[in-house]
Amino acid sequence: MSDDPKANGGAGNPAIDPTEQRPIWSDDGDAPFDMGDDPEALDSDKPIYATPRPKKAKRVKKEKSETNETVEIIKTVVFALLIAFVLRVLLFQPFTIPSASMEPNLYEGDYIVVSKWSYGYSKHSIPFSPPLFDGRILGKDPTRGDIVVFKLPRDNKTDYIKRVIGLPGDKVQMIANKLYINGAPVKDVIVSRAEMADMFGPRPVTQLRETLPNDKSFMIQDFGPGGDLDDTPVYEVPAGHFFMMGDNRDNSIDSRVEMSSGVGMVPAENLVGKAEIIMFSWSPGASLFNPVSWFANLRPSRFFKILD
């Protein structure tokens, strides 16, 4: 090659910066020359240089595309969570039964769905019960015999599930292991007798079908006379409150036990919703961290069971 700076794209040609552009070499290893349309170009010693590629522009475009994709994913997640929140507050909420207090109708490990609109909405319809308002919106009283989820009155945090037995103005009492409402005994019929082992050891257990004054009928479970709550004083249900009992009459802490250590009378504001259906059920022993137990402890006979 020539020592002349012009021939090597040097300072003799200010339009070309040799540090940023490179000549396109021919197969013979020499630099081609720009012929152009100029007849004198045949004698030109000006090399042809490649046009720099706009690499930075492509990188910016790619980064912008990735940012837009991330934003769309975040928006999708936020909308999904918002929809789930609205459904949980206004329509349905799932609960897991933690104890045997509602046997023989609800067993520990049952996974139930509660309708939120049945009794209207209060602050307890919203997660964490924020004090946004008092009372109930679109409030409606439960029917005697409904299975209800409510917030425990003594702390307004713990979820409890019991059956509505007494309405405002009612007088409720247990006499010799029999339920009385407004001075009249509630009709019950023995369905079966058996023996059951629990934390107290083997005990005889009786299942009965009980029918409330409004003809609501359901099964209850009883371990016989002599229980702590088989004989009680008369409970008068105040306005705006409800008297709750478990279906497992000798194994339930409910409105028969004063609020300081039990449930007491439940204010209407504390109602969360009505239990409607058992969706799934697992017997005790199923563990979240042991997938094998999910299948070994399934109780498919209880799936999709409508609650009385």
matplotlib code that plots the C-alpha trace (Angstrom):
import matplotlib.pyplot as plt

x = [0.0, 1.1, 2.7, 0.5, -2.1, -4.7, -4.5, -4.8, -7.9, -5.8, -5.6, -5.6, -9.3, -11.0, -14.4, -13.2, -12.1, -9.9, -10.5, -14.2, -14.5, -12.8, -12.3, -14.1, -11.3, -11.5, -10.8, -7.3, -6.6, -6.4, -8.9, -11.4, -11.7, -14.8, -15.5, -18.8, -20.2, -17.2, -15.1, -12.1, -13.0, -11.1, -7.9, -9.3, -7.3, -10.3, -11.1, -14.7, -15.6, -18.4, -21.2, -21.3, -24.2, -26.6, -26.0, -27.0, -30.4, -31.2, -30.1, -32.4, -35.3, -34.7, -34.6, -37.8, -39.5, -38.4, -39.6, -43.0, -43.3, -42.5, -45.1, -47.7, -46.9, -47.2, -50.5, -51.9, -50.9, -52.4, -55.7, -55.9, -55.3, -57.9, -60.5, -59.7, -60.0, -63.4, -64.7, -63.5, -65.1, -68.4, -69.2, -67.4, -64.7, -63.1, -62.5, -61.0, -62.7, -60.2, -62.1, -64.9, -67.4, -69.7, -69.7, -71.5, -72.1, -68.7, -65.5, -62.0, -60.2, -63.4, -62.7, -65.9, -67.2, -69.1, -71.4, -70.7, -73.9, -76.3, -76.3, -74.9, -71.5, -69.7, -66.1, -65.5, -66.3, -63.0, -59.6, -58.2, -61.5, -60.4, -62.6, -64.0, -67.7, -70.0, -72.9, -73.9, -74.6, -77.5, -77.9, -80.2, -80.7, -79.8, -82.4, -82.7, -80.6, -78.1, -74.5, -72.6, -69.0, -68.5, -65.7, -65.3, -66.8, -64.1, -61.3, -63.1, -60.4, -60.8, -63.1, -65.7, -68.3, -71.5, -75.3, -77.8, -80.2, -81.5, -82.7, -83.1, -85.7, -85.5, -85.0, -82.7, -81.9, -80.6, -82.5, -81.3, -79.5, -82.4, -82.7, -85.5, -86.4, -88.9, -89.9, -90.7, -88.6, -87.0, -88.0, -85.3, -85.2, -82.5, -80.9, -78.0, -75.9, -72.3, -69.0, -66.4, -62.9, -61.7, -59.4, -61.4, -61.2, -63.9, -67.4, -70.9, -72.2, -75.7, -76.7, -80.1, -82.1, -83.2, -86.0, -86.2, -89.4, -89.1, -88.9, -85.2, -83.9, -80.3, -78.2, -76.6, -74.2, -74.3, -72.3, -75.2, -76.4, -74.1, -72.1, -71.0, -73.4, -76.3, -78.1, -77.8, -79.6, -82.0, -80.2, -82.1, -80.9, -80.6, -81.6, -79.0, -77.4, -77.7, -77.3, -74.9, -74.4, -72.2, -73.9, -71.5, -73.3, -70.9, -67.8, -68.5, -67.6, -70.4, -73.0, -73.6, -70.2, -69.9, -67.9, -64.9, -64.0, -66.3, -68.5, -71.4, -74.0, -72.8, -73.5, -74.9, -71.9, -69.6, -71.3, -69.0, -71.2, -73.3, -71.6, -73.0, -71.0, -68.1, -65.8, -63.0, -62.1, -58.9, -58.7, -56.3, -52.7, -52.6, -49.6, -48.9, -45.2, -46.0, -47.8, -48.3, -50.5, -52.8, -54.0, -53.7, -55.9, -58.6, -62.2, -63.9, -67.3, -67.5, -66.6, -69.3, -71.7, -74.4, -74.7, -78.0]
y = [0.0, 3.7, 5.7, 8.6, 9.4, 9.9, 6.4, 5.0, 7.0, 9.2, 12.9, 13.6, 12.8, 14.6, 13.0, 9.6, 8.6, 5.5, 4.7, 4.3, 3.0, 0.1, -0.6, -3.4, -5.7, -7.7, -11.4, -10.5, -8.7, -5.2, -2.4, -1.8, 1.7, 3.8, 3.9, 5.9, 7.6, 9.9, 9.0, 10.1, 7.6, 4.9, 6.6, 7.2, 6.0, 6.5, 3.2, 2.2, 2.1, 0.2, 2.1, 1.8, -0.3, 1.4, -1.1, 1.2, 1.9, -1.8, -2.3, 0.6, -0.9, -4.3, -2.9, -1.0, -4.1, -6.0, -3.2, -3.2, -6.9, -6.6, -3.9, -6.1, -9.0, -6.8, -5.4, -8.9, -10.0, -6.9, -7.3, -11.0, -10.2, -7.4, -9.7, -12.4, -9.8, -8.6, -12.1, -12.9, -9.8, -9.8, -13.4, -16.4, -17.2, -20.6, -22.0, -25.1, -26.8, -27.0, -29.0, -31.6, -29.2, -29.4, -33.2, -35.1, -32.5, -30.9, -32.8, -31.6, -31.2, -30.3, -27.4, -25.4, -22.3, -19.5, -17.1, -13.5, -11.9, -13.9, -11.5, -8.4, -6.9, -5.5, -4.6, -8.3, -9.1, -7.5, -9.2, -8.0, -6.3, -2.7, -0.2, 1.4, 1.5, 0.2, -2.1, -4.0, -2.9, -4.7, -6.5, -9.5, -11.7, -15.4, -18.1, -20.3, -23.4, -21.8, -22.8, -19.5, -18.3, -15.4, -13.5, -14.5, -11.6, -11.5, -10.7, -9.9, -11.8, -15.6, -17.3, -19.6, -21.8, -22.8, -23.2, -20.4, -21.7, -18.5, -15.3, -11.9, -12.1, -15.9, -17.7, -20.7, -23.4, -26.9, -29.1, -32.7, -32.9, -31.5, -28.2, -25.8, -22.7, -20.3, -22.8, -25.6, -28.7, -29.1, -32.3, -34.9, -38.5, -41.0, -42.2, -44.4, -45.4, -46.3, -46.1, -43.5, -43.0, -39.4, -37.5, -38.8, -42.5, -44.7, -43.3, -44.2, -41.7, -41.1, -39.3, -37.7, -35.7, -32.5, -30.3, -26.6, -24.6, -23.4, -27.1, -26.9, -30.4, -31.7, -34.3, -33.7, -35.8, -36.3, -38.3, -38.8, -37.0, -35.6, -33.2, -29.8, -28.0, -30.5, -28.3, -24.5, -21.4, -19.6, -17.5, -14.4, -13.3, -9.5, -7.4, -7.5, -10.8, -14.5, -17.7, -20.2, -23.9, -26.7, -29.8, -31.9, -30.9, -32.3, -31.2, -27.6, -24.2, -22.0, -19.5, -21.6, -20.5, -16.8, -14.6, -14.2, -17.9, -19.0, -17.4, -15.7, -13.9, -13.1, -9.5, -9.3, -7.2, -10.2, -12.5, -13.3, -15.5, -18.7, -22.1, -23.5, -26.5, -28.8, -28.6, -31.0, -33.0, -34.5, -36.6, -35.4, -36.3, -34.6, -32.3, -29.5, -30.5, -34.2, -34.5, -38.3, -37.5, -35.4, -38.5, -41.0, -38.8, -37.8, -38.2, -38.1, -39.2, -35.7, -33.8, -31.3, -32.0, -29.4, -28.4, -28.6]
z = [0.0, -0.5, 2.2, 1.1, 3.8, 1.2, -0.1, 3.5, 4.5, 6.8, 7.5, 3.8, 3.7, 6.6, 5.8, 6.8, 10.3, 10.1, 13.8, 13.2, 9.7, 7.9, 4.2, 2.6, 1.2, -2.0, -2.3, -3.4, -0.2, -1.7, -1.0, -3.8, -5.2, -5.7, -9.5, -9.2, -12.3, -12.6, -15.6, -13.6, -10.9, -12.9, -11.6, -8.1, -5.2, -2.7, -0.9, -0.1, 3.6, 5.3, 6.8, 10.6, 12.0, 14.4, 17.2, 20.0, 18.4, 18.3, 21.9, 23.0, 21.1, 22.6, 26.2, 25.5, 24.4, 27.5, 29.7, 28.1, 28.5, 32.2, 32.7, 31.0, 33.3, 36.4, 35.2, 34.6, 38.1, 39.7, 37.8, 38.7, 42.4, 42.3, 40.8, 43.4, 46.2, 44.9, 44.6, 48.1, 49.6, 47.7, 46.7, 48.1, 50.7, 51.4, 54.9, 56.3, 59.3, 62.2, 64.8, 65.4, 67.0, 64.0, 63.5, 62.1, 59.4, 59.2, 59.9, 60.6, 57.3, 55.3, 52.8, 52.6, 50.6, 52.3, 50.5, 51.5, 50.2, 52.3, 55.3, 53.7, 54.4, 57.4, 58.1, 58.8, 55.2, 54.3, 55.1, 58.5, 59.4, 58.7, 60.6, 57.5, 58.7, 61.4, 61.1, 57.9, 54.3, 52.7, 56.0, 56.4, 59.4, 59.1, 59.3, 62.3, 61.5, 59.1, 59.4, 59.8, 59.9, 62.2, 64.0, 67.7, 69.7, 72.3, 69.8, 66.5, 64.7, 65.0, 62.5, 64.1, 62.5, 64.3, 63.7, 64.4, 67.1, 68.8, 67.1, 68.7, 71.4, 71.8, 75.1, 74.8, 77.4, 77.8, 80.2, 80.9, 77.6, 75.6, 73.7, 74.6, 72.6, 74.1, 76.6, 74.1, 73.6, 70.2, 68.5, 68.0, 66.8, 67.4, 64.2, 65.4, 68.4, 68.2, 70.0, 69.2, 70.3, 70.9, 73.2, 76.2, 75.1, 73.7, 74.4, 73.4, 70.8, 69.6, 66.4, 66.3, 63.7, 65.3, 63.9, 64.8, 65.2, 61.6, 60.4, 59.6, 60.2, 60.5, 62.3, 65.7, 67.7, 71.5, 74.0, 76.5, 79.6, 82.3, 80.1, 81.3, 79.0, 79.2, 81.8, 81.5, 82.6, 80.3, 77.7, 76.4, 73.0, 72.8, 69.8, 67.0, 68.3, 67.7, 69.8, 68.2, 68.9, 67.5, 66.1, 68.2, 71.4, 74.0, 72.1, 71.2, 72.8, 71.7, 73.0, 76.0, 77.3, 78.2, 76.0, 78.3, 77.8, 75.0, 72.3, 74.1, 72.0, 68.5, 67.1, 63.6, 62.7, 63.3, 60.7, 57.8, 55.7, 55.2, 54.7, 51.5, 50.3, 51.1, 48.1, 49.2, 52.3, 53.8, 57.0, 59.7, 58.8, 55.4, 55.2, 52.8, 52.7, 51.9, 48.6, 49.1, 52.0, 49.8, 48.1, 50.9, 53.1, 50.6, 51.5, 48.1, 49.5, 51.0, 47.9, 46.6, 49.5, 50.0, 53.6, 55.5]

ax = plt.figure().add_subplot(projection="3d")
ax.plot(x, y, z, "-o")
ax.set_aspect("equal")
plt.show()
